[in-house]
């Protein structure tokens, strides 16, 4: 859609804590979301809105005001506005069709001669040939809305985050410290901090800010099992593969 309602008061009350870069990112992300009507892919967002040098700020805004799904980041309020617009547009089309259909019948009736072989009632009935049926709808259970919250002081990434860091060859321990400090300073409210950390790890590699794995972090039991890319390796086997690829 190329138009949406902008509530100045609501926007101002929810974005007073943003700096000017984050505010610009939020407005551009909203415009792109309404225009495309598609989930936003985090890795592509900064480039698509022309803010390549502000990837972390764009990520902060996505995590605070959007919800991550398997398809990408979505915005519930924007989805409601889009659905409302489509419903109103569809209703207008049906209303126009109904008005034009009635007009055709009225013109036909007005020109019908008394000697016409078809009764007027038959002509009017042609506008509603299909029987009207009652549609019974079943109430859908209400969805539980996730509420954003600050990153916990003791936040530790789950196994999928650690596996991703291992696959990328970067230190999750170093990155988690930067990740936590960044969002505590910004006062970010997130709904899924593990998902946010996975995006952070990918962006750290993309923007060249990642901290490589240190020798002390790679020490462990050679028989330890590590999951990388959906496959399970022993620590010794994974290190052997990495040495071959180096």
HELIX and SHEET records of a PDB file:
HELIX    1   1 UNK A    8  UNK A   15  1                                   8    
HELIX    2   2 UNK A   20  UNK A   36  1                                  17    
HELIX    3   3 UNK A   42  UNK A   48  1                                   7    
HELIX    4   4 UNK A   52  UNK A   54  5                                   3    
HELIX    5   5 UNK A   55  UNK A   65  1                                  11    
HELIX    6   6 UNK A   76  UNK A  110  1                                  35    
HELIX    7   7 UNK A  120  UNK A  125  1                                   6    
HELIX    8   8 UNK A  159  UNK A  168  1                                  10    
HELIX    9   9 UNK A  172  UNK A  186  1                                  15    
HELIX   10  10 UNK A  193  UNK A  206  1                                  14    
HELIX   11  11 UNK A  235  UNK A  245  1                                  11    
SHEET    1   A 2 UNK A  67  UNK A  68  0                                        
SHEET    2   A 2 UNK A  73  UNK A  74 -1                                        
SHEET    1   B 2 UNK A 225  UNK A 228  0                                        
SHEET    2   B 2 UNK A 231  UNK A 234 -1                                        
END                                                                             
